[in-house]
């Protein structure tokens, strides 16, 4: 029996269900298609990373003695959709059946689920078992709960997988050490540089193709150094554990103008494409704590991002789709400002964060949440536009992980399904957690006027505009009490200056 095993671009794992129990007659089908390359205006480095990783994975499968058909983007016979390539190769190869693992994104999964009715042969569709919580596991956890807070899901995952546990109690006595992980950057802080992998011939060929085929997409492939093989991805993980994990916890929220990478792991893109597995990252950090080479606050914070947050947002995505994609609880409809694509703005924190994104297809989570996302929240930018931008520009972005982070955590567009309150902040937070304000033409201590930091008046304008939605939120009690005693003429000036500033962006 000959099986055509269809492998998607973010399924580059030896242990993916699609590749289990392969026989000598089976054939792996992989394809670079414009449908997937262009449904979002992906950053050039993101495209280079995905295509190069795919080509390297295909080569590794060939080296293991497996039959692989790989369709490049430039192949003149390329039909440029996954479904059409499967149909074309059914006609060319006459397989007895199809095997495929469900896609990570709702859009493509819905298409795959239609294949049994479209194709004249059996289609075996596997669940993606590379995650630590299946869709059913998360749905069972969520059933009957009034609120779906990540912290309680994370605790259950710790117990289930026996991670950082001392019997039935959490290691160190506490489940969460986030209070120890909020230090601002101190003078003279110089994090170790990220692991860099020199592009080989395959990657260089992909880089040339991306520049030629996607000339108007964000960024450049110049300076590309991401790992594109499992071996090199493991090296990135090992260097993080050895060099940056000890200080990751303390400074995970800190930002510095000339340090885009800080102490972060930079393994999200390898996890999300399949080159690394979540449990091997978790165990590597746990071993570092047991060995005494990394403190508990750093190890727990890193593990919470993978075992807690990553699994949780995937669960939310699949539990709430497709309605989640159109959620807009705060009725935000302003267009996305051009500076999100160009970095041309006088607001230094935004300029630095967007420029990091342009240069690297990367910005760490506080830049994404509290700079870029905070501005989008305060400005009332349409969630659909913000989601489209985040999905396009980051190398680790796939809809299942991007959308809950943006619509839920960043924009409160789901009305509190994911986050208990909006993550809104004035310029004071940015000043405390970064050195961005020192190089800004605006003054962070000024609240109103032409020199005032726009985050300051936009914060209060956000509260004024959304009082009907937010004033009853217990976690928003203090700012709304302060707003209640604010003089009317000051509120009017806040609204006026906010409107003038936002209108100037368009």
C-alpha positions as a Python dict, from the first residue, in 0.01 Angstrom:
ca = {
    (1, 'X'): (0, 0, 0),
    (2, 'X'): (141, 339, -102),
    (3, 'X'): (58, 638, 118),
    (4, 'X'): (104, 999, 13),
    (5, 'X'): (207, 1175, 334),
    (6, 'X'): (135, 1547, 315),
    (7, 'X'): (359, 1760, 537),
    (8, 'X'): (276, 2126, 603),
    (9, 'X'): (536, 2398, 643),
    (10, 'X'): (512, 2422, 1023),
    (11, 'X'): (515, 2045, 1076),
    (12, 'X'): (891, 1989, 1058),
    (13, 'X'): (908, 1724, 1330),
    (14, 'X'): (1034, 1369, 1304),
    (15, 'X'): (761, 1260, 1545),
    (16, 'X'): (471, 1424, 1361),
    (17, 'X'): (183, 1178, 1325),
    (18, 'X'): (199, 1207, 944),
    (19, 'X'): (539, 1033, 935),
    (20, 'X'): (470, 748, 1176),
    (21, 'X'): (475, 391, 1043),
    (22, 'X'): (616, 487, 703),
    (23, 'X'): (689, 210, 454),
    (24, 'X'): (939, 205, 168),
    (25, 'X'): (665, 275, -86),
    (26, 'X'): (530, 582, 95),
    (27, 'X'): (604, 930, -36),
    (28, 'X'): (631, 1258, 156),
    (29, 'X'): (485, 1559, -25),
    (30, 'X'): (599, 1910, 71),
    (31, 'X'): (520, 2226, -123),
    (32, 'X'): (597, 2596, -109),
    (33, 'X'): (277, 2760, -231),
    (34, 'X'): (170, 3120, -282),
    (35, 'X'): (-159, 3061, -101),
    (36, 'X'): (37, 3019, 222),
    (37, 'X'): (316, 3264, 140),
    (38, 'X'): (86, 3553, 56),
    (39, 'X'): (-235, 3523, 260),
    (40, 'X'): (-53, 3761, 496),
    (41, 'X'): (219, 4001, 383),
    (42, 'X'): (489, 3803, 562),
    (43, 'X'): (823, 3956, 657),
    (44, 'X'): (1102, 3854, 420),
    (45, 'X'): (1302, 3693, 702),
    (46, 'X'): (993, 3495, 806),
    (47, 'X'): (951, 3360, 454),
    (48, 'X'): (1322, 3283, 429),
    (49, 'X'): (1311, 3100, 761),
    (50, 'X'): (1008, 2887, 674),
    (51, 'X'): (1117, 2796, 321),
    (52, 'X'): (1476, 2721, 421),
    (53, 'X'): (1365, 2511, 719),
    (54, 'X'): (1126, 2320, 493),
    (55, 'X'): (1398, 2250, 236),
    (56, 'X'): (1644, 2138, 502),
    (57, 'X'): (1384, 1908, 656),
    (58, 'X'): (1313, 1754, 317),
    (59, 'X'): (1686, 1689, 275),
    (60, 'X'): (1702, 1525, 618),
    (61, 'X'): (1417, 1292, 520),
    (62, 'X'): (1590, 1199, 198),
    (63, 'X'): (1911, 1131, 391),
    (64, 'X'): (1709, 897, 613),
    (65, 'X'): (1612, 695, 305),
    (66, 'X'): (1260, 827, 259),
    (67, 'X'): (1101, 928, -71),
    (68, 'X'): (1029, 1301, -79),
    (69, 'X'): (863, 1513, -346),
    (70, 'X'): (939, 1878, -280),
    (71, 'X'): (774, 2153, -484),
    (72, 'X'): (958, 2486, -476),
    (73, 'X'): (785, 2818, -521),
    (74, 'X'): (955, 2863, -859),
    (75, 'X'): (850, 2523, -993),
    (76, 'X'): (663, 2596, -1319),
    (77, 'X'): (414, 2317, -1243),
    (78, 'X'): (335, 2451, -896),
    (79, 'X'): (-42, 2505, -858),
    (80, 'X'): (22, 2721, -549),
    (81, 'X'): (-227, 2573, -305),
    (82, 'X'): (-184, 2277, -72),
    (83, 'X'): (-507, 2113, -181),
    (84, 'X'): (-432, 2154, -551),
    (85, 'X'): (-82, 2007, -506),
    (86, 'X'): (-230, 1706, -327),
    (87, 'X'): (-482, 1659, -607),
    (88, 'X'): (-211, 1693, -872),
    (89, 'X'): (4, 1428, -706),
    (90, 'X'): (-287, 1192, -657),
    (91, 'X'): (-316, 1195, -1036),
    (92, 'X'): (60, 1165, -1089),
    (93, 'X'): (138, 898, -828),
    (94, 'X'): (-187, 702, -785),
    (95, 'X'): (-143, 648, -409),
    (96, 'X'): (-373, 419, -215),
    (97, 'X'): (-440, 671, 58),
    (98, 'X'): (-349, 1015, 198),
    (99, 'X'): (-208, 1084, 545),
    (100, 'X'): (-198, 1434, 692),
    (101, 'X'): (-189, 1599, 1033),
    (102, 'X'): (-438, 1877, 1103),
    (103, 'X'): (-305, 2227, 1044),
    (104, 'X'): (-227, 2463, 1329),
    (105, 'X'): (-459, 2728, 1184),
    (106, 'X'): (-837, 2714, 1157),
    (107, 'X'): (-846, 2822, 792),
    (108, 'X'): (-629, 2537, 663),
    (109, 'X'): (-775, 2279, 902),
    (110, 'X'): (-1122, 2346, 762),
    (111, 'X'): (-986, 2284, 414),
    (112, 'X'): (-814, 1960, 516),
    (113, 'X'): (-1135, 1833, 674),
    (114, 'X'): (-1302, 1864, 332),
    (115, 'X'): (-1048, 1636, 163),
    (116, 'X'): (-1227, 1303, 232),
    (117, 'X'): (-1522, 1425, 28),
    (118, 'X'): (-1308, 1579, -247),
    (119, 'X'): (-1054, 1305, -313),
    (120, 'X'): (-1135, 957, -451),
    (121, 'X'): (-928, 766, -192),
    (122, 'X'): (-911, 732, 188),
    (123, 'X'): (-775, 1034, 376),
    (124, 'X'): (-634, 964, 721),
    (125, 'X'): (-639, 1290, 920),
    (126, 'X'): (-434, 1289, 1240),
    (127, 'X'): (-454, 1524, 1536),
    (128, 'X'): (-137, 1721, 1604),
    (129, 'X'): (-4, 1543, 1913),
    (130, 'X'): (314, 1753, 1943),
    (131, 'X'): (142, 1979, 2198),
    (132, 'X'): (106, 1893, 2567),
    (133, 'X'): (-267, 1964, 2585),
    (134, 'X'): (-497, 1828, 2317),
    (135, 'X'): (-803, 2022, 2203),
    (136, 'X'): (-1018, 1785, 2408),
    (137, 'X'): (-796, 1825, 2716),
    (138, 'X'): (-834, 2201, 2706),
    (139, 'X'): (-1206, 2188, 2630),
    (140, 'X'): (-1259, 1953, 2927),
    (141, 'X'): (-1061, 2187, 3153),
    (142, 'X'): (-1261, 2489, 3033),
    (143, 'X'): (-1604, 2326, 3062),
    (144, 'X'): (-1821, 2480, 3332),
    (145, 'X'): (-1567, 2746, 3434),
    (146, 'X'): (-1686, 3106, 3468),
    (147, 'X'): (-1342, 3237, 3378),
    (148, 'X'): (-1059, 3073, 3186),
    (149, 'X'): (-753, 3210, 3365),
    (150, 'X'): (-419, 3080, 3248),
    (151, 'X'): (-276, 3048, 3598),
    (152, 'X'): (-514, 2766, 3696),
    (153, 'X'): (-462, 2585, 3366),
    (154, 'X'): (-86, 2616, 3416),
    (155, 'X'): (-104, 2463, 3763),
    (156, 'X'): (-299, 2167, 3629),
    (157, 'X'): (-42, 2122, 3352),
    (158, 'X'): (240, 2127, 3607),
    (159, 'X'): (68, 1854, 3805),
    (160, 'X'): (-20, 1646, 3499),
    (161, 'X'): (332, 1653, 3353),
    (162, 'X'): (518, 1661, 3686),
    (163, 'X'): (715, 1974, 3602),
    (164, 'X'): (882, 2170, 3884),
    (165, 'X'): (693, 1969, 4142),
    (166, 'X'): (791, 1856, 4489),
    (167, 'X'): (545, 1571, 4537),
    (168, 'X'): (205, 1734, 4501),
    (169, 'X'): (338, 2082, 4582),
    (170, 'X'): (513, 2330, 4353),
    (171, 'X'): (892, 2344, 4376),
    (172, 'X'): (1000, 2622, 4608),
    (173, 'X'): (654, 2651, 4761),
    (174, 'X'): (496, 2889, 4505),
    (175, 'X'): (339, 2826, 4167),
    (176, 'X'): (441, 3157, 4016),
    (177, 'X'): (747, 3380, 4063),
    (178, 'X'): (635, 3659, 3832),
    (179, 'X'): (674, 3918, 4108),
    (180, 'X'): (1050, 3856, 4093),
    (181, 'X'): (1059, 3894, 3715),
    (182, 'X'): (982, 4262, 3667),
    (183, 'X'): (1314, 4438, 3726),
    (184, 'X'): (1390, 4742, 3512),
    (185, 'X'): (1719, 4744, 3323),
    (186, 'X'): (2014, 4859, 3529),
    (187, 'X'): (2303, 5068, 3401),
    (188, 'X'): (2570, 4867, 3224),
    (189, 'X'): (2345, 4572, 3144),
    (190, 'X'): (2483, 4385, 2840),
    (191, 'X'): (2302, 4057, 2760),
    (192, 'X'): (2494, 3792, 2566),
    (193, 'X'): (2427, 3804, 2190),
    (194, 'X'): (2185, 3559, 2028),
    (195, 'X'): (2307, 3240, 1866),
    (196, 'X'): (2379, 3299, 1498),
    (197, 'X'): (2386, 3037, 1222),
    (198, 'X'): (2559, 3129, 896),
    (199, 'X'): (2338, 3073, 589),
    (200, 'X'): (2439, 2771, 383),
    (201, 'X'): (2385, 2723, 9),
    (202, 'X'): (2020, 2620, 54),
    (203, 'X'): (1942, 2923, 269),
    (204, 'X'): (2123, 3161, 34),
    (205, 'X'): (1919, 3029, -256),
    (206, 'X'): (1598, 3081, -59),
    (207, 'X'): (1704, 3434, 39),
    (208, 'X'): (1757, 3525, -326),
    (209, 'X'): (1416, 3382, -419),
    (210, 'X'): (1237, 3571, -141),
    (211, 'X'): (1395, 3903, -240),
    (212, 'X'): (1296, 3841, -602),
    (213, 'X'): (943, 3713, -544),
    (214, 'X'): (838, 3938, -251),
    (215, 'X'): (1008, 4274, -315),
    (216, 'X'): (750, 4489, -135),
    (217, 'X'): (727, 4283, 185),
    (218, 'X'): (866, 4415, 512),
    (219, 'X'): (1236, 4396, 585),
    (220, 'X'): (1524, 4229, 410),
    (221, 'X'): (1683, 3885, 410),
    (222, 'X'): (2022, 4053, 460),
    (223, 'X'): (2174, 3950, 793),
    (224, 'X'): (1958, 3636, 821),
    (225, 'X'): (2100, 3409, 1093),
    (226, 'X'): (1816, 3194, 1224),
    (227, 'X'): (1864, 2820, 1265),
    (228, 'X'): (1693, 2618, 993),
    (229, 'X'): (1774, 2263, 1108),
    (230, 'X'): (1690, 2073, 1422),
    (231, 'X'): (2058, 2041, 1512),
    (232, 'X'): (2110, 2418, 1497),
    (233, 'X'): (1782, 2486, 1681),
    (234, 'X'): (1905, 2261, 1963),
    (235, 'X'): (2224, 2468, 1971),
    (236, 'X'): (2015, 2784, 2016),
    (237, 'X'): (1832, 2623, 2308),
    (238, 'X'): (2157, 2504, 2468),
    (239, 'X'): (2319, 2847, 2444),
    (240, 'X'): (2013, 3011, 2599),
    (241, 'X'): (2015, 2767, 2891),
    (242, 'X'): (2387, 2824, 2950),
    (243, 'X'): (2418, 3198, 2889),
    (244, 'X'): (2087, 3383, 2927),
    (245, 'X'): (1849, 3172, 3136),
    (246, 'X'): (2010, 3272, 3470),
    (247, 'X'): (1909, 3637, 3413),
    (248, 'X'): (1603, 3575, 3196),
    (249, 'X'): (1357, 3588, 3484),
    (250, 'X'): (1482, 3907, 3643),
    (251, 'X'): (1498, 4105, 3318),
    (252, 'X'): (1232, 3941, 3104),
    (253, 'X'): (1021, 4260, 3102),
    (254, 'X'): (1312, 4502, 3059),
    (255, 'X'): (1385, 4690, 2736),
    (256, 'X'): (1701, 4861, 2611),
    (257, 'X'): (1740, 5067, 2298),
    (258, 'X'): (2048, 4887, 2167),
    (259, 'X'): (1959, 4538, 2295),
    (260, 'X'): (1668, 4399, 2090),
    (261, 'X'): (1726, 4040, 2208),
    (262, 'X'): (1782, 4095, 2582),
    (263, 'X'): (1789, 3766, 2779),
    (264, 'X'): (1507, 3600, 2586),
    (265, 'X'): (1535, 3247, 2448),
    (266, 'X'): (1441, 3316, 2084),
    (267, 'X'): (1312, 2958, 2052),
    (268, 'X'): (947, 3039, 1977),
    (269, 'X'): (998, 3020, 1602),
    (270, 'X'): (1163, 2676, 1637),
    (271, 'X'): (887, 2546, 1862),
    (272, 'X'): (614, 2675, 1633),
    (273, 'X'): (763, 2524, 1318),
    (274, 'X'): (841, 2191, 1483),
    (275, 'X'): (1221, 2190, 1503),
    (276, 'X'): (1203, 2183, 1884),
    (277, 'X'): (947, 2014, 2108),
    (278, 'X'): (796, 2188, 2412),
    (279, 'X'): (892, 1921, 2664),
    (280, 'X'): (1259, 1913, 2566),
    (281, 'X'): (1276, 2291, 2624),
    (282, 'X'): (1095, 2255, 2957),
    (283, 'X'): (1318, 1972, 3081),
    (284, 'X'): (1636, 2153, 2975),
    (285, 'X'): (1538, 2451, 3193),
    (286, 'X'): (1429, 2226, 3479),
    (287, 'X'): (1766, 2046, 3473),
    (288, 'X'): (1943, 2383, 3492),
    (289, 'X'): (1757, 2458, 3814),
    (290, 'X'): (1834, 2118, 3963),
    (291, 'X'): (2200, 2164, 3868),
    (292, 'X'): (2209, 2504, 4034),
    (293, 'X'): (2302, 2693, 3718),
    (294, 'X'): (1977, 2893, 3694),
    (295, 'X'): (1752, 3032, 3971),
    (296, 'X'): (1394, 2917, 4021),
    (297, 'X'): (1235, 3251, 3925),
    (298, 'X'): (1404, 3235, 3582),
    (299, 'X'): (1331, 2866, 3523),
    (300, 'X'): (969, 2890, 3635),
    (301, 'X'): (914, 3202, 3424),
    (302, 'X'): (1052, 3033, 3113),
    (303, 'X'): (855, 2713, 3171),
    (304, 'X'): (536, 2911, 3232),
    (305, 'X'): (570, 3064, 2885),
    (306, 'X'): (576, 2718, 2725),
    (307, 'X'): (380, 2481, 2949),
    (308, 'X'): (134, 2750, 3056),
    (309, 'X'): (94, 3034, 2810),
    (310, 'X'): (172, 2863, 2478),
    (311, 'X'): (-59, 2569, 2546),
    (312, 'X'): (-324, 2798, 2692),
    (313, 'X'): (-348, 3037, 2396),
    (314, 'X'): (-370, 2743, 2159),
    (315, 'X'): (-656, 2608, 2368),
    (316, 'X'): (-837, 2943, 2365),
    (317, 'X'): (-794, 2973, 1987),
    (318, 'X'): (-948, 2635, 1908),
    (319, 'X'): (-1219, 2671, 2172),
    (320, 'X'): (-1338, 3010, 2041),
    (321, 'X'): (-1283, 2996, 1664),
    (322, 'X'): (-1421, 3102, 1422),
    (323, 'X'): (-1607, 3374, 1614),
    (324, 'X'): (-1283, 3478, 1788),
    (325, 'X'): (-1145, 3617, 1462),
    (326, 'X'): (-1408, 3891, 1447),
    (327, 'X'): (-1423, 3985, 1817),
    (328, 'X'): (-1416, 4360, 1879),
    (329, 'X'): (-1555, 4417, 2228),
    (330, 'X'): (-1434, 4778, 2252),
    (331, 'X'): (-1569, 4867, 1907),
    (332, 'X'): (-1231, 4987, 1781),
    (333, 'X'): (-1218, 5090, 1416),
    (334, 'X'): (-924, 5325, 1361),
    (335, 'X'): (-685, 5226, 1082),
    (336, 'X'): (-333, 5104, 1148),
    (337, 'X'): (-85, 5394, 1128),
    (338, 'X'): (181, 5375, 857),
    (339, 'X'): (464, 5382, 1111),
    (340, 'X'): (389, 5019, 1199),
    (341, 'X'): (542, 4940, 858),
    (342, 'X'): (802, 5217, 830),
    (343, 'X'): (915, 5300, 1187),
    (344, 'X'): (882, 5669, 1094),
    (345, 'X'): (751, 5823, 1416),
    (346, 'X'): (881, 6070, 1673),
    (347, 'X'): (779, 5836, 1955),
    (348, 'X'): (1113, 5670, 2025),
    (349, 'X'): (974, 5358, 2198),
    (350, 'X'): (757, 5285, 1895),
    (351, 'X'): (1036, 5369, 1652),
    (352, 'X'): (1278, 5129, 1823),
    (353, 'X'): (1023, 4848, 1852),
    (354, 'X'): (910, 4873, 1490),
    (355, 'X'): (1269, 4902, 1367),
    (356, 'X'): (1362, 4588, 1562),
    (357, 'X'): (1070, 4419, 1387),
    (358, 'X'): (1178, 4542, 1044),
    (359, 'X'): (1539, 4435, 1103),
    (360, 'X'): (1482, 4093, 1260),
    (361, 'X'): (1118, 3979, 1218),
    (362, 'X'): (1140, 3973, 1597),
    (363, 'X'): (1057, 4184, 1900),
    (364, 'X'): (1031, 4043, 2249),
    (365, 'X'): (701, 4005, 2428),
    (366, 'X'): (705, 4331, 2625),
    (367, 'X'): (778, 4533, 2312),
    (368, 'X'): (490, 4352, 2143),
    (369, 'X'): (250, 4389, 2437),
    (370, 'X'): (336, 4711, 2618),
    (371, 'X'): (472, 4928, 2334),
    (372, 'X'): (325, 4823, 2000),
    (373, 'X'): (15, 4659, 2146),
    (374, 'X'): (-45, 4920, 2413),
    (375, 'X'): (-46, 5194, 2151),
    (376, 'X'): (-291, 5000, 1932),
    (377, 'X'): (-517, 4947, 2234),
    (378, 'X'): (-512, 5312, 2348),
    (379, 'X'): (-555, 5442, 1993),
    (380, 'X'): (-856, 5219, 1926),
    (381, 'X'): (-708, 5049, 1620),
    (382, 'X'): (-927, 4788, 1451),
    (383, 'X'): (-836, 4440, 1586),
    (384, 'X'): (-848, 4291, 1236),
    (385, 'X'): (-578, 4532, 1119),
    (386, 'X'): (-364, 4472, 1426),
    (387, 'X'): (-395, 4094, 1394),
    (388, 'X'): (-299, 4111, 1027),
    (389, 'X'): (13, 4310, 1112),
    (390, 'X'): (135, 4084, 1393),
    (391, 'X'): (70, 3774, 1183),
    (392, 'X'): (272, 3916, 895),
    (393, 'X'): (579, 4061, 1061),
    (394, 'X'): (703, 3809, 1320),
    (395, 'X'): (891, 3492, 1230),
    (396, 'X'): (721, 3297, 1509),
    (397, 'X'): (368, 3414, 1423),
    (398, 'X'): (97, 3167, 1328),
    (399, 'X'): (-268, 3253, 1375),
    (400, 'X'): (-324, 3006, 1662),
    (401, 'X'): (-65, 3180, 1878),
    (402, 'X'): (-87, 3533, 1738),
    (403, 'X'): (-463, 3591, 1755),
    (404, 'X'): (-526, 3512, 2124),
    (405, 'X'): (-220, 3717, 2218),
    (406, 'X'): (-343, 4014, 2015),
    (407, 'X'): (-723, 3998, 2039),
    (408, 'X'): (-726, 3868, 2395),
    (409, 'X'): (-416, 3980, 2579),
    (410, 'X'): (-327, 4297, 2389),
    (411, 'X'): (-652, 4455, 2266),
    (412, 'X'): (-913, 4314, 2508),
    (413, 'X'): (-1119, 4256, 2194),
    (414, 'X'): (-1265, 3937, 2342),
    (415, 'X'): (-1415, 4128, 2635),
    (416, 'X'): (-1205, 3960, 2901),
    (417, 'X'): (-1228, 3597, 2795),
    (418, 'X'): (-849, 3570, 2813),
    (419, 'X'): (-727, 3866, 3022),
    (420, 'X'): (-897, 3995, 3335),
    (421, 'X'): (-833, 4357, 3235),
    (422, 'X'): (-688, 4557, 2944),
    (423, 'X'): (-310, 4591, 2952),
    (424, 'X'): (-327, 4969, 2919),
    (425, 'X'): (-39, 5183, 3044),
    (426, 'X'): (84, 5541, 3027),
    (427, 'X'): (436, 5656, 2950),
    (428, 'X'): (541, 5600, 3312),
    (429, 'X'): (553, 5223, 3262),
    (430, 'X'): (767, 5257, 2950),
    (431, 'X'): (1003, 5496, 3129),
    (432, 'X'): (1040, 5259, 3423),
    (433, 'X'): (1105, 4947, 3217),
    (434, 'X'): (1328, 5089, 2942),
    (435, 'X'): (1573, 5356, 2837),
    (436, 'X'): (1356, 5454, 2541),
    (437, 'X'): (1230, 5781, 2687),
    (438, 'X'): (1582, 5930, 2711),
    (439, 'X'): (1608, 5950, 2334),
    (440, 'X'): (1254, 6071, 2265),
    (441, 'X'): (1149, 6413, 2144),
    (442, 'X'): (847, 6390, 2378),
    (443, 'X'): (877, 6434, 2755),
    (444, 'X'): (744, 6140, 2952),
    (445, 'X'): (672, 6352, 3261),
    (446, 'X'): (457, 6596, 3066),
    (447, 'X'): (90, 6497, 3074),
    (448, 'X'): (-59, 6745, 2827),
    (449, 'X'): (68, 6984, 2563),
    (450, 'X'): (274, 6960, 2246),
    (451, 'X'): (574, 6807, 2427),
    (452, 'X'): (377, 6558, 2637),
    (453, 'X'): (429, 6185, 2580),
    (454, 'X'): (126, 6079, 2374),
    (455, 'X'): (92, 5764, 2584),
    (456, 'X'): (-2, 5986, 2881),
    (457, 'X'): (-310, 6154, 2736),
    (458, 'X'): (-402, 5857, 2520),
    (459, 'X'): (-423, 5642, 2835),
    (460, 'X'): (-685, 5867, 2994),
    (461, 'X'): (-867, 5915, 2664),
    (462, 'X'): (-890, 5535, 2636),
    (463, 'X'): (-1054, 5519, 2979),
    (464, 'X'): (-1296, 5800, 2894),
    (465, 'X'): (-1398, 5644, 2560),
    (466, 'X'): (-1446, 5298, 2705),
    (467, 'X'): (-1605, 5378, 3041),
    (468, 'X'): (-1924, 5189, 2953),
    (469, 'X'): (-1723, 4873, 2888),
    (470, 'X'): (-1459, 4899, 3159),
    (471, 'X'): (-1566, 5108, 3458),
    (472, 'X'): (-1733, 4808, 3622),
    (473, 'X'): (-1421, 4594, 3601),
    (474, 'X'): (-1290, 4544, 3958),
    (475, 'X'): (-928, 4557, 3838),
    (476, 'X'): (-991, 4897, 3677),
    (477, 'X'): (-1133, 5050, 3993),
    (478, 'X'): (-838, 5273, 4084),
    (479, 'X'): (-791, 5446, 3747),
    (480, 'X'): (-1165, 5506, 3718),
    (481, 'X'): (-1176, 5651, 4069),
    (482, 'X'): (-896, 5888, 3966),
    (483, 'X'): (-1083, 5973, 3648),
    (484, 'X'): (-1399, 6050, 3848),
    (485, 'X'): (-1227, 6326, 4046),
    (486, 'X'): (-1054, 6475, 3742),
    (487, 'X'): (-1177, 6822, 3645),
    (488, 'X'): (-1404, 6841, 3343),
    (489, 'X'): (-1189, 7091, 3156),
    (490, 'X'): (-888, 6860, 3194),
    (491, 'X'): (-1089, 6569, 3056),
    (492, 'X'): (-1199, 6785, 2764),
    (493, 'X'): (-839, 6881, 2693),
    (494, 'X'): (-733, 6513, 2708),
    (495, 'X'): (-1000, 6426, 2452),
    (496, 'X'): (-907, 6719, 2230),
    (497, 'X'): (-532, 6649, 2229),
    (498, 'X'): (-585, 6276, 2179),
    (499, 'X'): (-813, 6338, 1883),
    (500, 'X'): (-570, 6583, 1727),
    (501, 'X'): (-277, 6346, 1770),
    (502, 'X'): (-457, 6039, 1636),
    (503, 'X'): (-604, 6228, 1342),
    (504, 'X'): (-255, 6350, 1252),
    (505, 'X'): (-142, 5989, 1206),
    (506, 'X'): (-374, 5934, 913),
}
